């Protein structure tokens, strides 16, 4: 960890940090989101970059409108999300 970040962390007692491994896709909910997108686009050939863009946007929007999907991706990490307590 950079010295500046360590100093910042030490100076702010309200800040809670968690050290994660440098490469841990199983702890990254974005990996699960991309898995959902890839599954929806499996075996698809795109004629033009605009076609790919349109389908990507559609799939990401579909996921965005279904909170249970994003909640499932967060839950799959096994990490708990606890909102900070106001001072």
Biopython code that builds the backbone (N, CA, C, O; Angstrom):
import numpy as np
from Bio.PDB.StructureBuilder import StructureBuilder

atoms = [
    (1, "UNK", "N", (0.848, -1.166, 0.000)),
    (1, "UNK", "CA", (0.000, 0.000, 0.000)),
    (1, "UNK", "C", (0.898, 1.235, 0.000)),
    (1, "UNK", "O", (1.920, 1.266, 0.685)),
    (2, "UNK", "N", (0.520, 2.226, -0.754)),
    (2, "UNK", "CA", (1.320, 3.439, -0.844)),
    (2, "UNK", "C", (1.336, 4.170, 0.499)),
    (2, "UNK", "O", (0.360, 4.140, 1.249)),
    (3, "UNK", "N", (2.432, 4.810, 0.779)),
    (3, "UNK", "CA", (2.594, 5.504, 2.056)),
    (3, "UNK", "C", (1.519, 6.564, 2.256)),
    (3, "UNK", "O", (1.011, 6.726, 3.366)),
    (4, "UNK", "N", (1.171, 7.278, 1.208)),
    (4, "UNK", "CA", (0.141, 8.316, 1.305)),
    (4, "UNK", "C", (-1.209, 7.742, 1.688)),
    (4, "UNK", "O", (-1.944, 8.344, 2.470)),
    (5, "UNK", "N", (-1.536, 6.596, 1.148)),
    (5, "UNK", "CA", (-2.804, 5.953, 1.475)),
    (5, "UNK", "C", (-2.812, 5.455, 2.914)),
    (5, "UNK", "O", (-3.823, 5.570, 3.608)),
    (6, "UNK", "N", (-1.693, 4.903, 3.362)),
    (6, "UNK", "CA", (-1.594, 4.461, 4.758)),
    (6, "UNK", "C", (-1.757, 5.647, 5.712)),
    (6, "UNK", "O", (-2.432, 5.544, 6.736)),
    (7, "UNK", "N", (-1.143, 6.751, 5.369)),
    (7, "UNK", "CA", (-1.242, 7.947, 6.203)),
    (7, "UNK", "C", (-2.688, 8.453, 6.235)),
    (7, "UNK", "O", (-3.210, 8.801, 7.294)),
    (8, "UNK", "N", (-3.318, 8.489, 5.076)),
    (8, "UNK", "CA", (-4.717, 8.934, 5.002)),
    (8, "UNK", "C", (-5.600, 8.035, 5.862)),
    (8, "UNK", "O", (-6.456, 8.522, 6.601)),
    (9, "UNK", "N", (-5.393, 6.741, 5.764)),
    (9, "UNK", "CA", (-6.165, 5.783, 6.549)),
    (9, "UNK", "C", (-5.955, 6.017, 8.049)),
    (9, "UNK", "O", (-6.913, 5.972, 8.820)),
    (10, "UNK", "N", (-4.724, 6.263, 8.462)),
    (10, "UNK", "CA", (-4.412, 6.480, 9.878)),
    (10, "UNK", "C", (-5.034, 7.776, 10.397)),
    (10, "UNK", "O", (-5.405, 7.861, 11.568)),
    (11, "UNK", "N", (-5.148, 8.779, 9.536)),
    (11, "UNK", "CA", (-5.677, 10.081, 9.949)),
    (11, "UNK", "C", (-7.201, 10.129, 9.998)),
    (11, "UNK", "O", (-7.765, 11.076, 10.546)),
    (12, "UNK", "N", (-7.876, 9.136, 9.440)),
    (12, "UNK", "CA", (-9.342, 9.145, 9.361)),
    (12, "UNK", "C", (-9.900, 7.899, 10.036)),
    (12, "UNK", "O", (-10.025, 6.840, 9.420)),
    (13, "UNK", "N", (-10.234, 8.051, 11.323)),
    (13, "UNK", "CA", (-10.692, 6.889, 12.079)),
    (13, "UNK", "C", (-12.054, 6.366, 11.635)),
    (13, "UNK", "O", (-12.416, 5.240, 11.977)),
    (14, "UNK", "N", (-12.813, 7.152, 10.887)),
    (14, "UNK", "CA", (-14.111, 6.717, 10.388)),
    (14, "UNK", "C", (-13.974, 5.779, 9.187)),
    (14, "UNK", "O", (-14.935, 5.118, 8.792)),
    (15, "UNK", "N", (-12.793, 5.730, 8.624)),
    (15, "UNK", "CA", (-12.558, 4.947, 7.412)),
    (15, "UNK", "C", (-12.207, 3.510, 7.771)),
    (15, "UNK", "O", (-11.318, 3.253, 8.583)),
    (16, "UNK", "N", (-12.919, 2.586, 7.153)),
    (16, "UNK", "CA", (-12.617, 1.168, 7.345)),
    (16, "UNK", "C", (-12.104, 0.618, 6.027)),
    (16, "UNK", "O", (-12.757, 0.768, 4.994)),
    (17, "UNK", "N", (-10.959, -0.009, 6.054)),
    (17, "UNK", "CA", (-10.403, -0.588, 4.833)),
    (17, "UNK", "C", (-10.295, -2.098, 4.980)),
    (17, "UNK", "O", (-10.118, -2.630, 6.076)),
    (18, "UNK", "N", (-10.403, -2.754, 3.866)),
    (18, "UNK", "CA", (-10.260, -4.204, 3.809)),
    (18, "UNK", "C", (-9.201, -4.523, 2.775)),
    (18, "UNK", "O", (-9.269, -4.053, 1.639)),
    (19, "UNK", "N", (-8.252, -5.298, 3.157)),
    (19, "UNK", "CA", (-7.193, -5.694, 2.233)),
    (19, "UNK", "C", (-7.628, -6.956, 1.507)),
    (19, "UNK", "O", (-7.894, -7.982, 2.132)),
    (20, "UNK", "N", (-7.698, -6.877, 0.210)),
    (20, "UNK", "CA", (-8.064, -8.011, -0.619)),
    (20, "UNK", "C", (-6.842, -8.471, -1.393)),
    (20, "UNK", "O", (-5.905, -7.697, -1.592)),
    (21, "UNK", "N", (-6.842, -9.711, -1.827)),
    (21, "UNK", "CA", (-5.735, -10.182, -2.650)),
    (21, "UNK", "C", (-5.648, -9.356, -3.941)),
    (21, "UNK", "O", (-6.659, -8.822, -4.398)),
    (22, "UNK", "N", (-4.460, -9.248, -4.527)),
    (22, "UNK", "CA", (-4.314, -8.435, -5.742)),
    (22, "UNK", "C", (-5.184, -8.928, -6.901)),
    (22, "UNK", "O", (-5.652, -8.120, -7.704)),
    (23, "UNK", "N", (-5.402, -10.210, -6.994)),
    (23, "UNK", "CA", (-6.261, -10.734, -8.060)),
    (23, "UNK", "C", (-7.237, -11.707, -7.425)),
    (23, "UNK", "O", (-6.857, -12.808, -7.027)),
    (24, "UNK", "N", (-8.485, -11.303, -7.331)),
    (24, "UNK", "CA", (-9.493, -12.141, -6.690)),
    (24, "UNK", "C", (-10.830, -11.966, -7.407)),
    (24, "UNK", "O", (-11.721, -11.297, -6.882)),
    (25, "UNK", "N", (-10.988, -12.548, -8.587)),
    (25, "UNK", "CA", (-12.233, -12.367, -9.328)),
    (25, "UNK", "C", (-13.460, -12.874, -8.566)),
    (25, "UNK", "O", (-14.567, -12.380, -8.778)),
    (26, "UNK", "N", (-13.270, -13.853, -7.685)),
    (26, "UNK", "CA", (-14.403, -14.361, -6.920)),
    (26, "UNK", "C", (-14.899, -13.350, -5.885)),
    (26, "UNK", "O", (-16.007, -13.495, -5.370)),
    (27, "UNK", "N", (-14.104, -12.340, -5.574)),
    (27, "UNK", "CA", (-14.516, -11.286, -4.651)),
    (27, "UNK", "C", (-14.991, -10.030, -5.378)),
    (27, "UNK", "O", (-15.321, -9.031, -4.739)),
    (28, "UNK", "N", (-15.026, -10.076, -6.695)),
    (28, "UNK", "CA", (-15.387, -8.916, -7.500)),
    (28, "UNK", "C", (-16.768, -9.136, -8.122)),
    (28, "UNK", "O", (-16.901, -9.961, -9.027)),
    (29, "UNK", "N", (-17.804, -8.414, -7.657)),
    (29, "UNK", "CA", (-19.145, -8.625, -8.201)),
    (29, "UNK", "C", (-19.257, -8.303, -9.689)),
    (29, "UNK", "O", (-20.161, -8.798, -10.362)),
    (30, "UNK", "N", (-18.353, -7.482, -10.203)),
    (30, "UNK", "CA", (-18.398, -7.145, -11.629)),
    (30, "UNK", "C", (-18.164, -8.387, -12.487)),
    (30, "UNK", "O", (-18.723, -8.503, -13.578)),
    (31, "UNK", "N", (-17.345, -9.310, -12.001)),
    (31, "UNK", "CA", (-17.109, -10.547, -12.748)),
    (31, "UNK", "C", (-18.409, -11.320, -12.942)),
    (31, "UNK", "O", (-18.642, -11.890, -14.007)),
    (32, "UNK", "N", (-19.258, -11.340, -11.912)),
    (32, "UNK", "CA", (-20.543, -12.038, -12.024)),
    (32, "UNK", "C", (-21.477, -11.306, -12.985)),
    (32, "UNK", "O", (-22.234, -11.941, -13.719)),
    (33, "UNK", "N", (-21.427, -9.983, -12.983)),
    (33, "UNK", "CA", (-22.251, -9.207, -13.927)),
    (33, "UNK", "C", (-21.846, -9.548, -15.358)),
    (33, "UNK", "O", (-22.703, -9.809, -16.202)),
    (34, "UNK", "N", (-20.537, -9.547, -15.633)),
    (34, "UNK", "CA", (-20.073, -9.875, -16.981)),
    (34, "UNK", "C", (-20.436, -11.307, -17.355)),
    (34, "UNK", "O", (-20.688, -11.597, -18.525)),
    (35, "UNK", "N", (-20.463, -12.191, -16.387)),
    (35, "UNK", "CA", (-20.871, -13.560, -16.649)),
    (35, "UNK", "C", (-22.314, -13.603, -17.139)),
    (35, "UNK", "O", (-22.636, -14.344, -18.068)),
    (36, "UNK", "N", (-23.186, -12.806, -16.512)),
    (36, "UNK", "CA", (-24.579, -12.738, -16.955)),
    (36, "UNK", "C", (-24.674, -12.189, -18.383)),
    (36, "UNK", "O", (-25.449, -12.691, -19.196)),
    (37, "UNK", "N", (-23.888, -11.166, -18.675)),
    (37, "UNK", "CA", (-23.902, -10.565, -20.014)),
    (37, "UNK", "C", (-23.393, -11.570, -21.050)),
    (37, "UNK", "O", (-23.996, -11.734, -22.111)),
    (38, "UNK", "N", (-22.285, -12.239, -20.738)),
    (38, "UNK", "CA", (-21.722, -13.219, -21.691)),
    (38, "UNK", "C", (-22.697, -14.353, -21.955)),
    (38, "UNK", "O", (-22.835, -14.811, -23.090)),
    (39, "UNK", "N", (-23.375, -14.806, -20.903)),
    (39, "UNK", "CA", (-24.342, -15.886, -21.067)),
    (39, "UNK", "C", (-25.465, -15.471, -22.022)),
    (39, "UNK", "O", (-25.904, -16.271, -22.848)),
    (40, "UNK", "N", (-25.930, -14.227, -21.911)),
    (40, "UNK", "CA", (-27.012, -13.730, -22.761)),
    (40, "UNK", "C", (-26.563, -13.566, -24.212)),
    (40, "UNK", "O", (-27.386, -13.595, -25.127)),
    (41, "UNK", "N", (-25.252, -13.394, -24.420)),
    (41, "UNK", "CA", (-24.746, -13.141, -25.772)),
    (41, "UNK", "C", (-24.038, -14.354, -26.371)),
    (41, "UNK", "O", (-23.403, -14.242, -27.420)),
    (42, "UNK", "N", (-24.140, -15.493, -25.726)),
    (42, "UNK", "CA", (-23.423, -16.684, -26.192)),
    (42, "UNK", "C", (-23.806, -17.038, -27.630)),
    (42, "UNK", "O", (-24.967, -16.938, -28.026)),
    (43, "UNK", "N", (-22.812, -17.450, -28.388)),
    (43, "UNK", "CA", (-23.001, -17.904, -29.767)),
    (43, "UNK", "C", (-23.660, -16.857, -30.662)),
    (43, "UNK", "O", (-24.455, -17.190, -31.540)),
    (44, "UNK", "N", (-23.321, -15.585, -30.430)),
    (44, "UNK", "CA", (-23.862, -14.502, -31.242)),
    (44, "UNK", "C", (-22.740, -13.914, -32.085)),
    (44, "UNK", "O", (-21.666, -13.594, -31.576)),
    (45, "UNK", "N", (-22.999, -13.778, -33.366)),
    (45, "UNK", "CA", (-22.055, -13.120, -34.270)),
    (45, "UNK", "C", (-22.618, -11.746, -34.606)),
    (45, "UNK", "O", (-23.780, -11.625, -34.995)),
    (46, "UNK", "N", (-21.807, -10.725, -34.459)),
    (46, "UNK", "CA", (-22.260, -9.361, -34.714)),
    (46, "UNK", "C", (-21.729, -8.887, -36.056)),
    (46, "UNK", "O", (-20.561, -9.093, -36.387)),
    (47, "UNK", "N", (-22.601, -8.252, -36.818)),
    (47, "UNK", "CA", (-22.224, -7.757, -38.143)),
    (47, "UNK", "C", (-21.422, -6.465, -38.064)),
    (47, "UNK", "O", (-20.585, -6.194, -38.924)),
    (48, "UNK", "N", (-21.680, -5.678, -37.040)),
    (48, "UNK", "CA", (-21.028, -4.374, -36.931)),
    (48, "UNK", "C", (-20.819, -4.040, -35.458)),
    (48, "UNK", "O", (-21.538, -4.549, -34.598)),
    (49, "UNK", "N", (-19.841, -3.189, -35.166)),
    (49, "UNK", "CA", (-19.613, -2.777, -33.780)),
    (49, "UNK", "C", (-20.856, -2.169, -33.122)),
    (49, "UNK", "O", (-21.073, -2.333, -31.922)),
    (50, "UNK", "N", (-21.669, -1.465, -33.919)),
    (50, "UNK", "CA", (-22.893, -0.878, -33.367)),
    (50, "UNK", "C", (-23.856, -1.953, -32.872)),
    (50, "UNK", "O", (-24.569, -1.743, -31.891)),
    (51, "UNK", "N", (-23.879, -3.104, -33.546)),
    (51, "UNK", "CA", (-24.739, -4.211, -33.106)),
    (51, "UNK", "C", (-24.281, -4.723, -31.738)),
    (51, "UNK", "O", (-25.099, -4.958, -30.849)),
    (52, "UNK", "N", (-22.987, -4.890, -31.585)),
    (52, "UNK", "CA", (-22.436, -5.325, -30.311)),
    (52, "UNK", "C", (-22.757, -4.308, -29.224)),
    (52, "UNK", "O", (-23.175, -4.683, -28.129)),
    (53, "UNK", "N", (-22.568, -3.037, -29.515)),
    (53, "UNK", "CA", (-22.841, -1.968, -28.560)),
    (53, "UNK", "C", (-24.307, -1.998, -28.124)),
    (53, "UNK", "O", (-24.605, -1.884, -26.935)),
    (54, "UNK", "N", (-25.200, -2.148, -29.062)),
    (54, "UNK", "CA", (-26.632, -2.163, -28.770)),
    (54, "UNK", "C", (-26.998, -3.336, -27.848)),
    (54, "UNK", "O", (-27.752, -3.165, -26.890)),
    (55, "UNK", "N", (-26.465, -4.511, -28.141)),
    (55, "UNK", "CA", (-26.776, -5.691, -27.338)),
    (55, "UNK", "C", (-26.162, -5.568, -25.943)),
    (55, "UNK", "O", (-26.807, -5.914, -24.953)),
    (56, "UNK", "N", (-24.932, -5.083, -25.858)),
    (56, "UNK", "CA", (-24.313, -4.880, -24.546)),
    (56, "UNK", "C", (-25.131, -3.930, -23.691)),
    (56, "UNK", "O", (-25.385, -4.199, -22.516)),
    (57, "UNK", "N", (-25.538, -2.826, -24.282)),
    (57, "UNK", "CA", (-26.341, -1.847, -23.537)),
    (57, "UNK", "C", (-27.677, -2.449, -23.105)),
    (57, "UNK", "O", (-28.137, -2.208, -21.988)),
    (58, "UNK", "N", (-28.286, -3.214, -23.970)),
    (58, "UNK", "CA", (-29.570, -3.840, -23.646)),
    (58, "UNK", "C", (-29.413, -4.807, -22.464)),
    (58, "UNK", "O", (-30.219, -4.801, -21.534)),
    (59, "UNK", "N", (-28.371, -5.630, -22.515)),
    (59, "UNK", "CA", (-28.167, -6.607, -21.448)),
    (59, "UNK", "C", (-27.816, -5.940, -20.123)),
    (59, "UNK", "O", (-28.307, -6.354, -19.073)),
    (60, "UNK", "N", (-26.977, -4.917, -20.161)),
    (60, "UNK", "CA", (-26.640, -4.198, -18.936)),
    (60, "UNK", "C", (-27.868, -3.491, -18.363)),
    (60, "UNK", "O", (-28.047, -3.444, -17.146)),
    (61, "UNK", "N", (-28.701, -2.952, -19.224)),
    (61, "UNK", "CA", (-29.940, -2.304, -18.772)),
    (61, "UNK", "C", (-30.882, -3.342, -18.157)),
    (61, "UNK", "O", (-31.526, -3.073, -17.144)),
    (62, "UNK", "N", (-30.961, -4.511, -18.760)),
    (62, "UNK", "CA", (-31.807, -5.593, -18.241)),
    (62, "UNK", "C", (-31.367, -5.955, -16.820)),
    (62, "UNK", "O", (-32.200, -6.127, -15.931)),
    (63, "UNK", "N", (-30.069, -6.068, -16.618)),
    (63, "UNK", "CA", (-29.535, -6.391, -15.298)),
    (63, "UNK", "C", (-29.808, -5.248, -14.320)),
    (63, "UNK", "O", (-30.174, -5.475, -13.167)),
    (64, "UNK", "N", (-29.625, -4.031, -14.793)),
    (64, "UNK", "CA", (-29.834, -2.861, -13.938)),
    (64, "UNK", "C", (-31.273, -2.792, -13.434)),
    (64, "UNK", "O", (-31.510, -2.381, -12.298)),
    (65, "UNK", "N", (-32.223, -3.183, -14.257)),
    (65, "UNK", "CA", (-33.636, -3.103, -13.886)),
    (65, "UNK", "C", (-34.107, -4.283, -13.049)),
    (65, "UNK", "O", (-35.274, -4.339, -12.661)),
    (66, "UNK", "N", (-33.226, -5.215, -12.771)),
    (66, "UNK", "CA", (-33.565, -6.377, -11.954)),
    (66, "UNK", "C", (-32.605, -6.445, -10.755)),
    (66, "UNK", "O", (-31.583, -7.130, -10.804)),
    (67, "UNK", "N", (-32.951, -5.726, -9.687)),
    (67, "UNK", "CA", (-32.045, -5.647, -8.532)),
    (67, "UNK", "C", (-31.668, -7.010, -7.957)),
    (67, "UNK", "O", (-30.584, -7.153, -7.391)),
    (68, "UNK", "N", (-32.524, -8.000, -8.085)),
    (68, "UNK", "CA", (-32.172, -9.312, -7.536)),
    (68, "UNK", "C", (-30.943, -9.892, -8.234)),
    (68, "UNK", "O", (-30.200, -10.668, -7.632)),
    (69, "UNK", "N", (-30.722, -9.522, -9.503)),
    (69, "UNK", "CA", (-29.524, -10.003, -10.204)),
    (69, "UNK", "C", (-28.261, -9.371, -9.626)),
    (69, "UNK", "O", (-27.288, -10.068, -9.339)),
    (70, "UNK", "N", (-28.279, -8.054, -9.457)),
    (70, "UNK", "CA", (-27.085, -7.401, -8.906)),
    (70, "UNK", "C", (-26.883, -7.795, -7.443)),
    (70, "UNK", "O", (-25.749, -7.963, -6.996)),
    (71, "UNK", "N", (-27.975, -7.943, -6.699)),
    (71, "UNK", "CA", (-27.847, -8.390, -5.306)),
    (71, "UNK", "C", (-27.239, -9.788, -5.255)),
    (71, "UNK", "O", (-26.425, -10.083, -4.381)),
    (72, "UNK", "N", (-27.633, -10.640, -6.187)),
    (72, "UNK", "CA", (-27.066, -11.991, -6.244)),
    (72, "UNK", "C", (-25.580, -11.962, -6.548)),
    (72, "UNK", "O", (-24.818, -12.761, -6.003)),
    (73, "UNK", "N", (-25.162, -11.050, -7.410)),
    (73, "UNK", "CA", (-23.741, -10.928, -7.738)),
    (73, "UNK", "C", (-22.944, -10.455, -6.519)),
    (73, "UNK", "O", (-21.821, -10.906, -6.292)),
    (74, "UNK", "N", (-23.524, -9.558, -5.748)),
    (74, "UNK", "CA", (-22.862, -9.102, -4.524)),
    (74, "UNK", "C", (-22.826, -10.216, -3.486)),
    (74, "UNK", "O", (-21.806, -10.421, -2.829)),
    (75, "UNK", "N", (-23.929, -10.931, -3.336)),
    (75, "UNK", "CA", (-24.004, -12.015, -2.365)),
    (75, "UNK", "C", (-23.004, -13.117, -2.689)),
    (75, "UNK", "O", (-22.420, -13.716, -1.785)),
    (76, "UNK", "N", (-22.807, -13.383, -3.965)),
    (76, "UNK", "CA", (-21.895, -14.454, -4.384)),
    (76, "UNK", "C", (-20.459, -14.203, -3.937)),
    (76, "UNK", "O", (-19.676, -15.147, -3.828)),
    (77, "UNK", "N", (-20.102, -12.961, -3.680)),
    (77, "UNK", "CA", (-18.739, -12.664, -3.232)),
    (77, "UNK", "C", (-18.510, -13.130, -1.797)),
    (77, "UNK", "O", (-17.371, -13.370, -1.396)),
    (78, "UNK", "N", (-19.588, -13.258, -1.021)),
    (78, "UNK", "CA", (-19.447, -13.630, 0.375)),
    (78, "UNK", "C", (-19.058, -12.459, 1.266)),
    (78, "UNK", "O", (-18.901, -12.621, 2.476)),
    (79, "UNK", "N", (-18.901, -11.285, 0.674)),
    (79, "UNK", "CA", (-18.557, -10.089, 1.450)),
    (79, "UNK", "C", (-19.835, -9.466, 1.997)),
    (79, "UNK", "O", (-20.872, -9.500, 1.335)),
    (80, "UNK", "N", (-19.774, -8.910, 3.173)),
    (80, "UNK", "CA", (-20.942, -8.245, 3.733)),
    (80, "UNK", "C", (-20.819, -6.752, 3.494)),
    (80, "UNK", "O", (-19.750, -6.163, 3.658)),
    (81, "UNK", "N", (-21.911, -6.166, 3.111)),
    (81, "UNK", "CA", (-21.952, -4.732, 2.878)),
    (81, "UNK", "C", (-22.744, -4.100, 4.015)),
    (81, "UNK", "O", (-23.960, -4.268, 4.112)),
    (82, "UNK", "N", (-22.056, -3.393, 4.850)),
    (82, "UNK", "CA", (-22.688, -2.734, 5.985)),
    (82, "UNK", "C", (-22.521, -1.235, 5.802)),
    (82, "UNK", "O", (-21.397, -0.734, 5.752)),
    (83, "UNK", "N", (-23.644, -0.509, 5.701)),
    (83, "UNK", "CA", (-23.500, 0.944, 5.550)),
    (83, "UNK", "C", (-22.843, 1.551, 6.767)),
    (83, "UNK", "O", (-23.032, 1.072, 7.885)),
    (84, "UNK", "N", (-22.069, 2.606, 6.558)),
    (84, "UNK", "CA", (-21.388, 3.240, 7.688)),
    (84, "UNK", "C", (-22.395, 3.862, 8.650)),
    (84, "UNK", "O", (-23.472, 4.298, 8.243)),
    (85, "UNK", "N", (-22.037, 3.897, 9.908)),
    (85, "UNK", "CA", (-22.876, 4.534, 10.935)),
    (85, "UNK", "C", (-22.539, 6.008, 10.960)),
    (85, "UNK", "O", (-21.370, 6.379, 11.059)),
    (86, "UNK", "N", (-23.560, 6.856, 10.871)),
    (86, "UNK", "CA", (-23.279, 8.301, 10.893)),
    (86, "UNK", "C", (-22.616, 8.704, 12.219)),
    (86, "UNK", "O", (-22.921, 8.136, 13.267)),
    (87, "UNK", "N", (-21.719, 9.678, 12.164)),
    (87, "UNK", "CA", (-21.023, 10.110, 13.392)),
    (87, "UNK", "C", (-21.963, 10.793, 14.367)),
    (87, "UNK", "O", (-21.537, 11.213, 15.443)),
]
sb = StructureBuilder()
sb.init_structure("model")
sb.init_model(0)
sb.init_chain("A")
sb.init_seg("    ")
for serial, (resi, resn, name, xyz) in enumerate(atoms, 1):
    if name == "N":
        sb.init_residue(resn, " ", resi, " ")
    sb.init_atom(name, np.array(xyz, "f"), 0.0, 1.0, " ", f" {name:<3s}", serial, name[0])
structure = sb.get_structure()
